[in-house]
Amino acid sequence: MTDEHTTSNAPHPHDHDGHHHHGHGHGHSHAHPVDSRNETRTLIAAALTGSFMLAEVIGGLLTGSLALLADAAHMLTDFAALLLAWGAFRLSRRPATSKRSYGYDRIQILAAFANGVTLSILVVWIACEAVMRLFEPNEIEATGMAVIAVLGLLINIAAFAVLHGADTNNLNIRGALAHVMGDLLGSVAAIIAAGVIWWTGWTPIDPLLSLLIAGLIGVSAWRLVRDAGRVLLEAAPDHIDPEALRADLMASTPGVLDIHHVHVWSLTPDRPMATLHARVETDADVAQIVRRLKARLAEQYKLTHATIEVETGACADQTPEARNFTDC
């Protein structure tokens, strides 16, 4: 999976074309097979969620429970989110092309980001409805509410168990799990609210528990949007400090005078990538240095896809205004 793309500005000219990360001037064929387990389990979870959604909507309307209606609305968005996640897994299996040299893997990140945004919108809706119910309480039929909530809990436990058997480090799976976990907590809240109302008649417990669940869902939504956003913005992975990486490569590789123009990002969280310029001694063994740099990147930083430009003189991108190699 390593990319043996090296250039030297000394023996031949090099057009860097603005140093765009993903345009190396040749097509990469990095078809990254998606674990079919993720795809299958996401589809099963979507079927379980969708099959119970309508029953919960009807139950919420008949009993007057906001907790049930909020959970039903959440299940509706979950059903759509799970289908989106499944579709992303399907699309990401498409092979790379000359115009899409990295394939469709990042579709999963887009789906995860979209799921995080929909969760955030849902949290706002539940919170607004809960506040309104606190000021304007309504009658709730506790027995029917409890029955439907218990059935919903069983469905959500089954969906959660199915998804938990997939790759939980995958952002797309994390998004699906966040939705289902929100549903599961919503069902638990509805059961507790039904019990309190049945024993005491105190209906404010329904919107209060809905606010609590909205807060828990909101935390998951924020983390999902944050992590997916970091990948989409091509930020350096959490476990890699580009400055420390630069210093380490210079110290550990004989013949390297300077490392600059270091860019580290991720196509997906499990596919980190890097580009960098290496200025080497004039009589250095370029091929050997490149092999050592790539080995260091793979072993120390799990960067198995790196594009290295080798230079024996001034940086190919250096401008008259640049004062040193890190400025070019």
Disulfide bonds with the S-S distance in Angstrom:
Cys315-Cys328 2.34
